[in-house]
Amino acid sequence: MMNNNFTFNERLGISTPDLKKLWDDYSADEQQEILVTWEKIRGRIPDRISEIETIINKKQAELNDENDFPRSCLLNSEISELASVINDLWLWYRTNQDVSTKVHM
């Protein structure tokens, strides 16, 4: 069941909801299962962000010592993309904060 409602997002490094029908078309049990699964995934988002921040810090340190302009540009691009991933992860985390309320009702 869970695998049908979530798809792994390579870019974000987490599974995201991939609902095939309207929320109200799911049974109460299905809704509960989806909400519980999402809360488990959502709970791991801060750890995923921390992992990416570690990678950014390493790339920034590398950038500080880089004298090759094309390589500096590449590092800047990679850092920018990773920062974008963090932003998207925070959006997923915050957008669905109300889900935890539903899970515990």
VOMILO-805763 format. One record per atom (N, C-alpha, C): residue in three letters; atom name; x, y, z. Coordinates in nm, 2 decimals. Example, Ala and Ser with C-alpha at 12.3 -4.5 7.8 and 13.67 -1.06 7.14 Angstrom:
# VOMILO-805763
<r nudren="ALA" torse="N" xx="1.32" yy="-0.57" zz="0.78"/>
<r nudren="ALA" torse="CA" xx="1.23" yy="-0.45" zz="0.78"/>
<r nudren="ALA" torse="C" xx="1.32" yy="-0.33" zz="0.78"/>
<r nudren="SER" torse="N" xx="1.28" yy="-0.22" zz="0.71"/>
<r nudren="SER" torse="CA" xx="1.37" yy="-0.11" zz="0.71"/>
<r nudren="SER" torse="C" xx="1.29" yy="0.00" zz="0.79"/>
END
This chain:
# VOMILO-805763
<r nudren="MET" torse="N" xx="0.08" yy="-0.12" zz="0.00"/>
<r nudren="MET" torse="CA" xx="0.00" yy="0.00" zz="0.00"/>
<r nudren="MET" torse="C" xx="0.09" yy="0.12" zz="0.00"/>
<r nudren="MET" torse="N" xx="0.18" yy="0.13" zz="0.10"/>
<r nudren="MET" torse="CA" xx="0.26" yy="0.25" zz="0.11"/>
<r nudren="MET" torse="C" xx="0.34" yy="0.29" zz="-0.02"/>
<r nudren="ASN" torse="N" xx="0.39" yy="0.19" zz="-0.09"/>
<r nudren="ASN" torse="CA" xx="0.47" yy="0.21" zz="-0.21"/>
<r nudren="ASN" torse="C" xx="0.39" yy="0.28" zz="-0.32"/>
<r nudren="ASN" torse="N" xx="0.26" yy="0.25" zz="-0.32"/>
<r nudren="ASN" torse="CA" xx="0.17" yy="0.31" zz="-0.42"/>
<r nudren="ASN" torse="C" xx="0.14" yy="0.45" zz="-0.39"/>
<r nudren="ASN" torse="N" xx="0.15" yy="0.50" zz="-0.27"/>
<r nudren="ASN" torse="CA" xx="0.12" yy="0.64" zz="-0.23"/>
<r nudren="ASN" torse="C" xx="0.24" yy="0.73" zz="-0.22"/>
<r nudren="PHE" torse="N" xx="0.36" yy="0.67" zz="-0.23"/>
<r nudren="PHE" torse="CA" xx="0.48" yy="0.75" zz="-0.22"/>
<r nudren="PHE" torse="C" xx="0.58" yy="0.71" zz="-0.33"/>
<r nudren="THR" torse="N" xx="0.65" yy="0.81" zz="-0.38"/>
<r nudren="THR" torse="CA" xx="0.75" yy="0.79" zz="-0.48"/>
<r nudren="THR" torse="C" xx="0.88" yy="0.85" zz="-0.43"/>
<r nudren="PHE" torse="N" xx="0.99" yy="0.77" zz="-0.44"/>
<r nudren="PHE" torse="CA" xx="1.12" yy="0.82" zz="-0.40"/>
<r nudren="PHE" torse="C" xx="1.17" yy="0.93" zz="-0.50"/>
<r nudren="ASN" torse="N" xx="1.20" yy="1.04" zz="-0.44"/>
<r nudren="ASN" torse="CA" xx="1.25" yy="1.15" zz="-0.52"/>
<r nudren="ASN" torse="C" xx="1.41" yy="1.16" zz="-0.51"/>
<r nudren="GLU" torse="N" xx="1.47" yy="1.12" zz="-0.61"/>
<r nudren="GLU" torse="CA" xx="1.62" yy="1.11" zz="-0.61"/>
<r nudren="GLU" torse="C" xx="1.68" yy="1.25" zz="-0.57"/>
<r nudren="ARG" torse="N" xx="1.63" yy="1.36" zz="-0.62"/>
<r nudren="ARG" torse="CA" xx="1.69" yy="1.49" zz="-0.60"/>
<r nudren="ARG" torse="C" xx="1.68" yy="1.52" zz="-0.45"/>
<r nudren="LEU" torse="N" xx="1.57" yy="1.49" zz="-0.39"/>
<r nudren="LEU" torse="CA" xx="1.55" yy="1.53" zz="-0.25"/>
<r nudren="LEU" torse="C" xx="1.60" yy="1.42" zz="-0.15"/>
<r nudren="GLY" torse="N" xx="1.61" yy="1.30" zz="-0.20"/>
<r nudren="GLY" torse="CA" xx="1.66" yy="1.19" zz="-0.11"/>
<r nudren="GLY" torse="C" xx="1.56" yy="1.14" zz="-0.02"/>
<r nudren="ILE" torse="N" xx="1.43" yy="1.17" zz="-0.04"/>
<r nudren="ILE" torse="CA" xx="1.32" yy="1.12" zz="0.04"/>
<r nudren="ILE" torse="C" xx="1.21" yy="1.08" zz="-0.05"/>
<r nudren="SER" torse="N" xx="1.11" yy="1.00" zz="0.00"/>
<r nudren="SER" torse="CA" xx="0.99" yy="0.97" zz="-0.07"/>
<r nudren="SER" torse="C" xx="0.89" yy="1.08" zz="-0.05"/>
<r nudren="THR" torse="N" xx="0.82" yy="1.11" zz="-0.15"/>
<r nudren="THR" torse="CA" xx="0.71" yy="1.22" zz="-0.14"/>
<r nudren="THR" torse="C" xx="0.58" yy="1.16" zz="-0.18"/>
<r nudren="PRO" torse="N" xx="0.47" yy="1.22" zz="-0.12"/>
<r nudren="PRO" torse="CA" xx="0.34" yy="1.17" zz="-0.15"/>
<r nudren="PRO" torse="C" xx="0.31" yy="1.17" zz="-0.30"/>
<r nudren="ASP" torse="N" xx="0.25" yy="1.06" zz="-0.35"/>
<r nudren="ASP" torse="CA" xx="0.22" yy="1.05" zz="-0.49"/>
<r nudren="ASP" torse="C" xx="0.08" yy="0.99" zz="-0.50"/>
<r nudren="LEU" torse="N" xx="-0.02" yy="1.06" zz="-0.45"/>
<r nudren="LEU" torse="CA" xx="-0.16" yy="1.01" zz="-0.44"/>
<r nudren="LEU" torse="C" xx="-0.22" yy="1.00" zz="-0.57"/>
<r nudren="LYS" torse="N" xx="-0.29" yy="0.89" zz="-0.60"/>
<r nudren="LYS" torse="CA" xx="-0.35" yy="0.86" zz="-0.73"/>
<r nudren="LYS" torse="C" xx="-0.49" yy="0.91" zz="-0.74"/>
<r nudren="LYS" torse="N" xx="-0.55" yy="0.94" zz="-0.62"/>
<r nudren="LYS" torse="CA" xx="-0.69" yy="0.98" zz="-0.62"/>
<r nudren="LYS" torse="C" xx="-0.71" yy="1.09" zz="-0.52"/>
<r nudren="LEU" torse="N" xx="-0.83" yy="1.15" zz="-0.52"/>
<r nudren="LEU" torse="CA" xx="-0.86" yy="1.26" zz="-0.42"/>
<r nudren="LEU" torse="C" xx="-0.85" yy="1.20" zz="-0.28"/>
<r nudren="TRP" torse="N" xx="-0.81" yy="1.29" zz="-0.19"/>
<r nudren="TRP" torse="CA" xx="-0.79" yy="1.25" zz="-0.05"/>
<r nudren="TRP" torse="C" xx="-0.92" yy="1.18" zz="0.01"/>
<r nudren="ASP" torse="N" xx="-1.04" yy="1.24" zz="-0.02"/>
<r nudren="ASP" torse="CA" xx="-1.16" yy="1.19" zz="0.03"/>
<r nudren="ASP" torse="C" xx="-1.20" yy="1.06" zz="-0.03"/>
<r nudren="ASP" torse="N" xx="-1.14" yy="1.02" zz="-0.14"/>
<r nudren="ASP" torse="CA" xx="-1.17" yy="0.89" zz="-0.20"/>
<r nudren="ASP" torse="C" xx="-1.10" yy="0.77" zz="-0.13"/>
<r nudren="TYR" torse="N" xx="-1.00" yy="0.80" zz="-0.04"/>
<r nudren="TYR" torse="CA" xx="-0.93" yy="0.70" zz="0.03"/>
<r nudren="TYR" torse="C" xx="-1.02" yy="0.67" zz="0.16"/>
<r nudren="SER" torse="N" xx="-1.02" yy="0.54" zz="0.19"/>
<r nudren="SER" torse="CA" xx="-1.09" yy="0.50" zz="0.32"/>
<r nudren="SER" torse="C" xx="-1.02" yy="0.56" zz="0.44"/>
<r nudren="ALA" torse="N" xx="-1.08" yy="0.56" zz="0.55"/>
<r nudren="ALA" torse="CA" xx="-1.03" yy="0.62" zz="0.67"/>
<r nudren="ALA" torse="C" xx="-0.90" yy="0.54" zz="0.71"/>
<r nudren="ASP" torse="N" xx="-0.90" yy="0.41" zz="0.69"/>
<r nudren="ASP" torse="CA" xx="-0.78" yy="0.33" zz="0.72"/>
<r nudren="ASP" torse="C" xx="-0.66" yy="0.37" zz="0.63"/>
<r nudren="GLU" torse="N" xx="-0.69" yy="0.38" zz="0.50"/>
<r nudren="GLU" torse="CA" xx="-0.59" yy="0.42" zz="0.40"/>
<r nudren="GLU" torse="C" xx="-0.54" yy="0.56" zz="0.43"/>
<r nudren="GLN" torse="N" xx="-0.62" yy="0.65" zz="0.47"/>
<r nudren="GLN" torse="CA" xx="-0.58" yy="0.79" zz="0.50"/>
<r nudren="GLN" torse="C" xx="-0.49" yy="0.78" zz="0.62"/>
<r nudren="GLN" torse="N" xx="-0.52" yy="0.70" zz="0.72"/>
<r nudren="GLN" torse="CA" xx="-0.44" yy="0.69" zz="0.84"/>
<r nudren="GLN" torse="C" xx="-0.30" yy="0.63" zz="0.81"/>
<r nudren="GLU" torse="N" xx="-0.30" yy="0.53" zz="0.72"/>
<r nudren="GLU" torse="CA" xx="-0.17" yy="0.47" zz="0.68"/>
<r nudren="GLU" torse="C" xx="-0.09" yy="0.57" zz="0.61"/>
<r nudren="ILE" torse="N" xx="-0.15" yy="0.64" zz="0.52"/>
<r nudren="ILE" torse="CA" xx="-0.07" yy="0.75" zz="0.45"/>
<r nudren="ILE" torse="C" xx="-0.02" yy="0.85" zz="0.54"/>
<r nudren="LEU" torse="N" xx="-0.10" yy="0.90" zz="0.63"/>
<r nudren="LEU" torse="CA" xx="-0.05" yy="1.00" zz="0.73"/>
<r nudren="LEU" torse="C" xx="0.06" yy="0.95" zz="0.82"/>
<r nudren="VAL" torse="N" xx="0.05" yy="0.83" zz="0.87"/>
<r nudren="VAL" torse="CA" xx="0.15" yy="0.77" zz="0.95"/>
<r nudren="VAL" torse="C" xx="0.28" yy="0.76" zz="0.88"/>
<r nudren="THR" torse="N" xx="0.27" yy="0.71" zz="0.75"/>
<r nudren="THR" torse="CA" xx="0.39" yy="0.69" zz="0.67"/>
<r nudren="THR" torse="C" xx="0.45" yy="0.83" zz="0.64"/>
<r nudren="TRP" torse="N" xx="0.37" yy="0.93" zz="0.61"/>
<r nudren="TRP" torse="CA" xx="0.43" yy="1.06" zz="0.58"/>
<r nudren="TRP" torse="C" xx="0.50" yy="1.12" zz="0.70"/>
<r nudren="GLU" torse="N" xx="0.44" yy="1.10" zz="0.82"/>
<r nudren="GLU" torse="CA" xx="0.50" yy="1.15" zz="0.94"/>
<r nudren="GLU" torse="C" xx="0.64" yy="1.09" zz="0.97"/>
<r nudren="LYS" torse="N" xx="0.65" yy="0.96" zz="0.94"/>
<r nudren="LYS" torse="CA" xx="0.78" yy="0.89" zz="0.95"/>
<r nudren="LYS" torse="C" xx="0.88" yy="0.96" zz="0.85"/>
<r nudren="ILE" torse="N" xx="0.84" yy="0.98" zz="0.73"/>
<r nudren="ILE" torse="CA" xx="0.93" yy="1.04" zz="0.63"/>
<r nudren="ILE" torse="C" xx="0.96" yy="1.18" zz="0.67"/>
<r nudren="ARG" torse="N" xx="0.86" yy="1.26" zz="0.70"/>
<r nudren="ARG" torse="CA" xx="0.87" yy="1.40" zz="0.74"/>
<r nudren="ARG" torse="C" xx="0.97" yy="1.41" zz="0.86"/>
<r nudren="GLY" torse="N" xx="0.96" yy="1.32" zz="0.95"/>
<r nudren="GLY" torse="CA" xx="1.05" yy="1.32" zz="1.07"/>
<r nudren="GLY" torse="C" xx="1.20" yy="1.31" zz="1.03"/>
<r nudren="ARG" torse="N" xx="1.23" yy="1.25" zz="0.92"/>
<r nudren="ARG" torse="CA" xx="1.37" yy="1.24" zz="0.87"/>
<r nudren="ARG" torse="C" xx="1.42" yy="1.36" zz="0.79"/>
<r nudren="ILE" torse="N" xx="1.33" yy="1.45" zz="0.75"/>
<r nudren="ILE" torse="CA" xx="1.37" yy="1.56" zz="0.67"/>
<r nudren="ILE" torse="C" xx="1.48" yy="1.65" zz="0.74"/>
<r nudren="PRO" torse="N" xx="1.47" yy="1.68" zz="0.87"/>
<r nudren="PRO" torse="CA" xx="1.58" yy="1.76" zz="0.92"/>
<r nudren="PRO" torse="C" xx="1.71" yy="1.69" zz="0.92"/>
<r nudren="ASP" torse="N" xx="1.71" yy="1.56" zz="0.93"/>
<r nudren="ASP" torse="CA" xx="1.84" yy="1.48" zz="0.92"/>
<r nudren="ASP" torse="C" xx="1.89" yy="1.49" zz="0.78"/>
<r nudren="ARG" torse="N" xx="1.81" yy="1.48" zz="0.68"/>
<r nudren="ARG" torse="CA" xx="1.84" yy="1.49" zz="0.54"/>
<r nudren="ARG" torse="C" xx="1.90" yy="1.63" zz="0.51"/>
<r nudren="ILE" torse="N" xx="1.84" yy="1.73" zz="0.57"/>
<r nudren="ILE" torse="CA" xx="1.89" yy="1.87" zz="0.55"/>
<r nudren="ILE" torse="C" xx="2.03" yy="1.88" zz="0.61"/>
<r nudren="SER" torse="N" xx="2.05" yy="1.82" zz="0.73"/>
<r nudren="SER" torse="CA" xx="2.18" yy="1.82" zz="0.79"/>
<r nudren="SER" torse="C" xx="2.29" yy="1.75" zz="0.71"/>
<r nudren="GLU" torse="N" xx="2.25" yy="1.64" zz="0.65"/>
<r nudren="GLU" torse="CA" xx="2.35" yy="1.57" zz="0.56"/>
<r nudren="GLU" torse="C" xx="2.39" yy="1.66" zz="0.44"/>
<r nudren="ILE" torse="N" xx="2.29" yy="1.73" zz="0.38"/>
<r nudren="ILE" torse="CA" xx="2.32" yy="1.82" zz="0.27"/>
<r nudren="ILE" torse="C" xx="2.40" yy="1.94" zz="0.31"/>
<r nudren="GLU" torse="N" xx="2.38" yy="1.99" zz="0.43"/>
<r nudren="GLU" torse="CA" xx="2.45" yy="2.10" zz="0.48"/>
<r nudren="GLU" torse="C" xx="2.60" yy="2.06" zz="0.50"/>
<r nudren="THR" torse="N" xx="2.62" yy="1.94" zz="0.54"/>
<r nudren="THR" torse="CA" xx="2.76" yy="1.89" zz="0.56"/>
<r nudren="THR" torse="C" xx="2.83" yy="1.89" zz="0.42"/>
<r nudren="ILE" torse="N" xx="2.76" yy="1.84" zz="0.32"/>
<r nudren="ILE" torse="CA" xx="2.82" yy="1.84" zz="0.19"/>
<r nudren="ILE" torse="C" xx="2.85" yy="1.98" zz="0.14"/>
<r nudren="ILE" torse="N" xx="2.76" yy="2.08" zz="0.16"/>
<r nudren="ILE" torse="CA" xx="2.78" yy="2.22" zz="0.12"/>
<r nudren="ILE" torse="C" xx="2.90" yy="2.27" zz="0.19"/>
<r nudren="ASN" torse="N" xx="2.91" yy="2.25" zz="0.32"/>
<r nudren="ASN" torse="CA" xx="3.03" yy="2.30" zz="0.40"/>
<r nudren="ASN" torse="C" xx="3.16" yy="2.24" zz="0.34"/>
<r nudren="LYS" torse="N" xx="3.16" yy="2.12" zz="0.30"/>
<r nudren="LYS" torse="CA" xx="3.28" yy="2.06" zz="0.24"/>
<r nudren="LYS" torse="C" xx="3.31" yy="2.13" zz="0.11"/>
<r nudren="LYS" torse="N" xx="3.21" yy="2.15" zz="0.03"/>
<r nudren="LYS" torse="CA" xx="3.23" yy="2.22" zz="-0.10"/>
<r nudren="LYS" torse="C" xx="3.27" yy="2.36" zz="-0.09"/>
<r nudren="GLN" torse="N" xx="3.22" yy="2.43" zz="0.01"/>
<r nudren="GLN" torse="CA" xx="3.26" yy="2.57" zz="0.04"/>
<r nudren="GLN" torse="C" xx="3.41" yy="2.57" zz="0.08"/>
<r nudren="ALA" torse="N" xx="3.45" yy="2.48" zz="0.16"/>
<r nudren="ALA" torse="CA" xx="3.59" yy="2.47" zz="0.21"/>
<r nudren="ALA" torse="C" xx="3.68" yy="2.45" zz="0.08"/>
<r nudren="GLU" torse="N" xx="3.63" yy="2.36" zz="0.00"/>
<r nudren="GLU" torse="CA" xx="3.71" yy="2.33" zz="-0.13"/>
<r nudren="GLU" torse="C" xx="3.71" yy="2.45" zz="-0.22"/>
<r nudren="LEU" torse="N" xx="3.60" yy="2.53" zz="-0.22"/>
<r nudren="LEU" torse="CA" xx="3.59" yy="2.65" zz="-0.30"/>
<r nudren="LEU" torse="C" xx="3.69" yy="2.75" zz="-0.25"/>
<r nudren="ASN" torse="N" xx="3.71" yy="2.76" zz="-0.12"/>
<r nudren="ASN" torse="CA" xx="3.80" yy="2.86" zz="-0.06"/>
<r nudren="ASN" torse="C" xx="3.94" yy="2.84" zz="-0.11"/>
<r nudren="ASP" torse="N" xx="3.98" yy="2.71" zz="-0.13"/>
<r nudren="ASP" torse="CA" xx="4.11" yy="2.68" zz="-0.17"/>
<r nudren="ASP" torse="C" xx="4.13" yy="2.66" zz="-0.32"/>
<r nudren="GLU" torse="N" xx="4.02" yy="2.68" zz="-0.40"/>
<r nudren="GLU" torse="CA" xx="4.03" yy="2.66" zz="-0.54"/>
<r nudren="GLU" torse="C" xx="4.07" yy="2.78" zz="-0.62"/>
<r nudren="ASN" torse="N" xx="4.18" yy="2.76" zz="-0.70"/>
<r nudren="ASN" torse="CA" xx="4.23" yy="2.87" zz="-0.79"/>
<r nudren="ASN" torse="C" xx="4.19" yy="2.86" zz="-0.93"/>
<r nudren="ASP" torse="N" xx="4.13" yy="2.74" zz="-0.97"/>
<r nudren="ASP" torse="CA" xx="4.09" yy="2.72" zz="-1.11"/>
<r nudren="ASP" torse="C" xx="3.95" yy="2.77" zz="-1.12"/>
<r nudren="PHE" torse="N" xx="3.93" yy="2.88" zz="-1.21"/>
<r nudren="PHE" torse="CA" xx="3.80" yy="2.94" zz="-1.23"/>
<r nudren="PHE" torse="C" xx="3.69" yy="2.85" zz="-1.27"/>
<r nudren="PRO" torse="N" xx="3.71" yy="2.77" zz="-1.38"/>
<r nudren="PRO" torse="CA" xx="3.60" yy="2.67" zz="-1.41"/>
<r nudren="PRO" torse="C" xx="3.56" yy="2.58" zz="-1.30"/>
<r nudren="ARG" torse="N" xx="3.66" yy="2.53" zz="-1.22"/>
<r nudren="ARG" torse="CA" xx="3.63" yy="2.45" zz="-1.11"/>
<r nudren="ARG" torse="C" xx="3.55" yy="2.53" zz="-1.00"/>
<r nudren="SER" torse="N" xx="3.59" yy="2.65" zz="-0.98"/>
<r nudren="SER" torse="CA" xx="3.52" yy="2.73" zz="-0.89"/>
<r nudren="SER" torse="C" xx="3.37" yy="2.75" zz="-0.93"/>
<r nudren="CYS" torse="N" xx="3.35" yy="2.77" zz="-1.06"/>
<r nudren="CYS" torse="CA" xx="3.21" yy="2.79" zz="-1.11"/>
<r nudren="CYS" torse="C" xx="3.13" yy="2.66" zz="-1.09"/>
<r nudren="LEU" torse="N" xx="3.20" yy="2.55" zz="-1.11"/>
<r nudren="LEU" torse="CA" xx="3.13" yy="2.42" zz="-1.09"/>
<r nudren="LEU" torse="C" xx="3.09" yy="2.40" zz="-0.94"/>
<r nudren="LEU" torse="N" xx="3.18" yy="2.43" zz="-0.85"/>
<r nudren="LEU" torse="CA" xx="3.15" yy="2.42" zz="-0.71"/>
<r nudren="LEU" torse="C" xx="3.04" yy="2.51" zz="-0.67"/>
<r nudren="ASN" torse="N" xx="3.04" yy="2.64" zz="-0.72"/>
<r nudren="ASN" torse="CA" xx="2.94" yy="2.73" zz="-0.69"/>
<r nudren="ASN" torse="C" xx="2.80" yy="2.68" zz="-0.74"/>
<r nudren="SER" torse="N" xx="2.80" yy="2.62" zz="-0.86"/>
<r nudren="SER" torse="CA" xx="2.68" yy="2.56" zz="-0.91"/>
<r nudren="SER" torse="C" xx="2.63" yy="2.45" zz="-0.83"/>
<r nudren="GLU" torse="N" xx="2.72" yy="2.36" zz="-0.79"/>
<r nudren="GLU" torse="CA" xx="2.68" yy="2.25" zz="-0.70"/>
<r nudren="GLU" torse="C" xx="2.62" yy="2.29" zz="-0.57"/>
<r nudren="ILE" torse="N" xx="2.69" yy="2.39" zz="-0.51"/>
<r nudren="ILE" torse="CA" xx="2.64" yy="2.45" zz="-0.38"/>
<r nudren="ILE" torse="C" xx="2.50" yy="2.51" zz="-0.40"/>
<r nudren="SER" torse="N" xx="2.48" yy="2.58" zz="-0.50"/>
<r nudren="SER" torse="CA" xx="2.35" yy="2.64" zz="-0.53"/>
<r nudren="SER" torse="C" xx="2.25" yy="2.54" zz="-0.54"/>
<r nudren="GLU" torse="N" xx="2.27" yy="2.43" zz="-0.62"/>
<r nudren="GLU" torse="CA" xx="2.18" yy="2.32" zz="-0.63"/>
<r nudren="GLU" torse="C" xx="2.14" yy="2.26" zz="-0.50"/>
<r nudren="LEU" torse="N" xx="2.25" yy="2.23" zz="-0.42"/>
<r nudren="LEU" torse="CA" xx="2.22" yy="2.17" zz="-0.29"/>
<r nudren="LEU" torse="C" xx="2.14" yy="2.26" zz="-0.20"/>
<r nudren="ALA" torse="N" xx="2.16" yy="2.39" zz="-0.21"/>
<r nudren="ALA" torse="CA" xx="2.09" yy="2.49" zz="-0.13"/>
<r nudren="ALA" torse="C" xx="1.94" yy="2.49" zz="-0.17"/>
<r nudren="SER" torse="N" xx="1.92" yy="2.47" zz="-0.30"/>
<r nudren="SER" torse="CA" xx="1.78" yy="2.46" zz="-0.36"/>
<r nudren="SER" torse="C" xx="1.71" yy="2.33" zz="-0.31"/>
<r nudren="VAL" torse="N" xx="1.79" yy="2.23" zz="-0.30"/>
<r nudren="VAL" torse="CA" xx="1.73" yy="2.10" zz="-0.24"/>
<r nudren="VAL" torse="C" xx="1.69" yy="2.12" zz="-0.10"/>
<r nudren="ILE" torse="N" xx="1.77" yy="2.19" zz="-0.02"/>
<r nudren="ILE" torse="CA" xx="1.74" yy="2.22" zz="0.12"/>
<r nudren="ILE" torse="C" xx="1.61" yy="2.30" zz="0.13"/>
<r nudren="ASN" torse="N" xx="1.60" yy="2.40" zz="0.04"/>
<r nudren="ASN" torse="CA" xx="1.48" yy="2.49" zz="0.04"/>
<r nudren="ASN" torse="C" xx="1.36" yy="2.40" zz="0.01"/>
<r nudren="ASP" torse="N" xx="1.37" yy="2.32" zz="-0.09"/>
<r nudren="ASP" torse="CA" xx="1.25" yy="2.23" zz="-0.12"/>
<r nudren="ASP" torse="C" xx="1.22" yy="2.13" zz="-0.01"/>
<r nudren="LEU" torse="N" xx="1.32" yy="2.08" zz="0.06"/>
<r nudren="LEU" torse="CA" xx="1.29" yy="1.99" zz="0.17"/>
<r nudren="LEU" torse="C" xx="1.22" yy="2.07" zz="0.29"/>
<r nudren="TRP" torse="N" xx="1.26" yy="2.19" zz="0.31"/>
<r nudren="TRP" torse="CA" xx="1.19" yy="2.27" zz="0.41"/>
<r nudren="TRP" torse="C" xx="1.05" yy="2.30" zz="0.37"/>
<r nudren="LEU" torse="N" xx="1.03" yy="2.32" zz="0.24"/>
<r nudren="LEU" torse="CA" xx="0.89" yy="2.35" zz="0.20"/>
<r nudren="LEU" torse="C" xx="0.80" yy="2.22" zz="0.22"/>
<r nudren="TRP" torse="N" xx="0.86" yy="2.10" zz="0.19"/>
<r nudren="TRP" torse="CA" xx="0.78" yy="1.98" zz="0.22"/>
<r nudren="TRP" torse="C" xx="0.76" yy="1.97" zz="0.37"/>
<r nudren="TYR" torse="N" xx="0.86" yy="2.00" zz="0.45"/>
<r nudren="TYR" torse="CA" xx="0.84" yy="1.98" zz="0.59"/>
<r nudren="TYR" torse="C" xx="0.74" yy="2.07" zz="0.65"/>
<r nudren="ARG" torse="N" xx="0.74" yy="2.20" zz="0.61"/>
<r nudren="ARG" torse="CA" xx="0.65" yy="2.30" zz="0.66"/>
<r nudren="ARG" torse="C" xx="0.51" yy="2.29" zz="0.60"/>
<r nudren="THR" torse="N" xx="0.50" yy="2.26" zz="0.47"/>
<r nudren="THR" torse="CA" xx="0.37" yy="2.25" zz="0.41"/>
<r nudren="THR" torse="C" xx="0.28" yy="2.15" zz="0.47"/>
<r nudren="ASN" torse="N" xx="0.34" yy="2.04" zz="0.53"/>
<r nudren="ASN" torse="CA" xx="0.26" yy="1.93" zz="0.58"/>
<r nudren="ASN" torse="C" xx="0.27" yy="1.92" zz="0.73"/>
<r nudren="GLN" torse="N" xx="0.29" yy="2.04" zz="0.80"/>
<r nudren="GLN" torse="CA" xx="0.29" yy="2.03" zz="0.95"/>
<r nudren="GLN" torse="C" xx="0.16" yy="1.99" zz="1.00"/>
<r nudren="ASP" torse="N" xx="0.05" yy="2.03" zz="0.94"/>
<r nudren="ASP" torse="CA" xx="-0.08" yy="2.00" zz="0.99"/>
<r nudren="ASP" torse="C" xx="-0.11" yy="1.85" zz="0.98"/>
<r nudren="VAL" torse="N" xx="-0.04" yy="1.78" zz="0.91"/>
<r nudren="VAL" torse="CA" xx="-0.06" yy="1.63" zz="0.90"/>
<r nudren="VAL" torse="C" xx="-0.04" yy="1.57" zz="1.04"/>
<r nudren="SER" torse="N" xx="0.06" yy="1.61" zz="1.11"/>
<r nudren="SER" torse="CA" xx="0.08" yy="1.55" zz="1.24"/>
<r nudren="SER" torse="C" xx="-0.04" yy="1.56" zz="1.34"/>
<r nudren="THR" torse="N" xx="-0.11" yy="1.67" zz="1.32"/>
<r nudren="THR" torse="CA" xx="-0.23" yy="1.69" zz="1.40"/>
<r nudren="THR" torse="C" xx="-0.33" yy="1.59" zz="1.37"/>
<r nudren="LYS" torse="N" xx="-0.35" yy="1.56" zz="1.24"/>
<r nudren="LYS" torse="CA" xx="-0.45" yy="1.46" zz="1.19"/>
<r nudren="LYS" torse="C" xx="-0.41" yy="1.32" zz="1.24"/>
<r nudren="VAL" torse="N" xx="-0.28" yy="1.29" zz="1.24"/>
<r nudren="VAL" torse="CA" xx="-0.23" yy="1.16" zz="1.28"/>
<r nudren="VAL" torse="C" xx="-0.26" yy="1.13" zz="1.42"/>
<r nudren="HIS" torse="N" xx="-0.25" yy="1.23" zz="1.51"/>
<r nudren="HIS" torse="CA" xx="-0.27" yy="1.21" zz="1.65"/>
<r nudren="HIS" torse="C" xx="-0.41" yy="1.23" zz="1.70"/>
<r nudren="MET" torse="N" xx="-0.50" yy="1.25" zz="1.61"/>
<r nudren="MET" torse="CA" xx="-0.65" yy="1.27" zz="1.64"/>
<r nudren="MET" torse="C" xx="-0.71" yy="1.14" zz="1.67"/>
END
